[in-house]
């Protein structure tokens, strides 16, 4: 949607520039550019009225697309700063606690008789 609106905005800008360039200043005749008088090309006031309307329409569409693109751009930028435009990674389960605690020793260093025996280290090969 954003890309299509941007393309429309660019096309409207070019059309508006062309329509404005076709208009002439006060006292000049638009038909003179085509080798005749304006009365034979568009009628007595036809050229200025038609070009004025087309200019007003293209200017209105240009302003609407400008505002819409600005709002959409702000929303896209806000979403990217929050990280909403990226997929959320799957959460992993926390590591399980050990089944039995370490064997405890009392103050004298004696072994608890009810505690399981500690695992012996694996022999290493020389």
N, C-alpha and C positions, 0 to 999 in steps of 0.2 A: 504494500500500500504506500509506504514511504517513497519507494523508488518510482512508482507510477506518478505520484503527486509531484515529485521533483522533475520528472520529464515533462509533465503538463506545465509546470511553472516555467521551465526553460522555453517551451514552445510559445506560451503566452507572452513571454518577454520579447521574443523575436517578432511576433506579430504586432505587438504594441509599438516597438521601434519602427517597424515598417509603416504602420498606419500614421504615426506621428510625422515621419519623414515625407509622407505623401501630402500632408496638409501644407498649405502655403500661408505665408504671412498676410497681413491685412493689405488689401489693394491688389494683390497678385491673384491671377486666375489659375485654378488647377488645370483647366483645359488647355492653357497655354503650353503646358509641358508636353501635351500630346499633339500640338500643332493646330489647335482650334480654340474656340471660345468655350467657356464653361456652360453656356446656355445650350450648346448643342451636345455636350458630353453627358451631363447629369441633369440638365434643366437649370432654371434660374437660381435656385438655392439648394439644389439636390446634392451637389458635391460636398458642401460644407456640412449640411445636415447629416448626410450618411457617414462621413468620416468622423464627425463629432460623436455620433452614436457608437460607432465601432470603437473609437478611442475610449469612451466612457465604459463600455462593456469590457474591453480588454483590461483597462485599469482596475475595474472592480474585481475581475477574476484574478488579476495579479495580486491585489491586496489580500484577497481571501486565501489564496494559496500561500502567500507569504506568512500570514498569521497561523495558518494550519501547520505549515512546516516548522515554524518556530515552536509551537506548542508540542508537536510530535517529537521534535529534537530534544526539547527539555525533558519530556517524559522518558525518552530513550537514554539520555544522559543520566537522569536520576536513577533509573533502573540499573544502569551499569555500575554506578557508584555503590549501590547497595548489594551488588552481586546477584541481582534477580535475573539477569540475562544468561547466567551460567547454570548448567545442571547441578543439582545438589548431589554431592557424593553420598553413597550408601554408608550408613553408620555401622561400625563394627561393634560386636559385643565386647564388654570389658573382659580382661583375662580372669580366669577362675582362680579363686583363692586356693592355696594348698589344702589338701584333705586333712592332714594332721599337722599340728605345730611341731616345731623343732623340739627335740628332747630337752627338757629343762634339768638344770642342776640346782641342788639346794646350796646353802651357804658353805657347806663343807666340801663341795665338789663331787658329792656322791651322785650316782646315776639313779634316775627314777625307775623303779622296777616295773611299773606299768607302761612305761613309754616303749615304743617300738625301737628296735636296734637301728642305729644309723647305717646308711648304705656305705659299703666299702668302696673306695675309689677303684676305677677300672685299672687293671694292670697295663703298664705301658711296655712296649717292646723296645729293647735297647738298640 
